[in-house]
Amino acid sequence: MKPILPSLREKNRYIVYALKTSKKLKFNEIKMAIENAHLKFLGELGSASAGIRVLDHFSQNKGILKVNSRYVDKSRVALMLMDTIKGREVEVKTVGVSGTLKKAKTKFLNQGGVL
């Protein structure tokens, strides 16, 4: 079977988000909360179509979320609607959106390059 041409593949975007909270949270708690927020807002079919992946690049209360390009706006809304994680109040803000992981890291997380 032939591979799919790059022009026909689904495009991905990388959303960089920032958490504002009074207490430190574990990455697994944050990951589960983000996935549950998307399930609650988009439903099972929408979450599956969006192809949401919470990437392990989490430091200084900032992280990266991989999403299908058609669902970027809906994913940002789902992040904004999050208000608690494990009973602790949090505020989630979108720092930026990028088309490549490398650009998301260098531009929004200030890692791996001179700006």
VENVENKA-V807917 format. One line per field, one symbol per residue. ss: DSSP state (~ for helix, > for strand, _ for the rest). psi: psi as a letter, one per 30 degrees, with the letter a starting at -180 (. if undefined). A space follows every 10 residues. Layout:
ss->???
psi->???
This chain:
ss->_____~~~__ _>>>>>>>>> >_____~~~~ ~~~~~~~~~~ ~~~~~~~~~~ __>>____>_ _>>>>>>>~~ ~~~~~~~~~~ ___>>__>>> >>>>>>>>__ ~~~~~~~~__ _____
psi->kklkkefflk klljkklkkj lelklleeee eeeeeeeeee efleeeeeef hkkjlgijlh gklkkklkff geeeeeeeef fkfkjhgkkl kkkkelklfl eeeeeeeffh kglk.
